[in-house]
Amino acid sequence: MTIKNKLSIATLISAVCLSFSAWAISLDDAKNQGLVGEDSSGYLGLVVQNSEAKAVVEEINAKRKAQYLKLAKKNDLSLAQVEALAAAKTIEKTKSGHYIEVNGNWVKK
């Protein structure tokens, strides 16, 4: 394979990755559209079944859990304690009109 071919492949892969990002829904868009909300366990929840929103939820929740684990270890807390603190904070900070989970139901704040 020539250097020219390698550069063409790298350019194509970059273009595909960039275009995929452009198609993916953002967290703000998902919240504004009412597809996701803050659940009572400190994580993002899926309000409406949507494959793009589900991908956002999974990505955000994986990052949150990693951060919660770091905070728990650093502050000698359990994961559940950090999750409860995070849930209270994220629900408090949720914008009016976005969804939060209350007693197992999604409601607009």
Sequence and secondary structure as in RCSB ss.txt:
>XXXX:A:sequence
MTIKNKLSIATLISAVCLSFSAWAISLDDAKNQGLVGEDSSGYLGLVVQNSEAKAVVEEINAKRKAQYLKLAKKN
DLSLAQVEALAAAKTIEKTKSGHYIEVNGNWVKK
>XXXX:A:secstr
  HHHHHHHHHHHHHHHHHHHHHS  HHHHHHTTSEEE TTSSEEESS  HHHHHHHHHHHHHHHHHHHHHHHHT
T  HHHHHHHHHHHHHHH  TTSEEEETTEEEE 
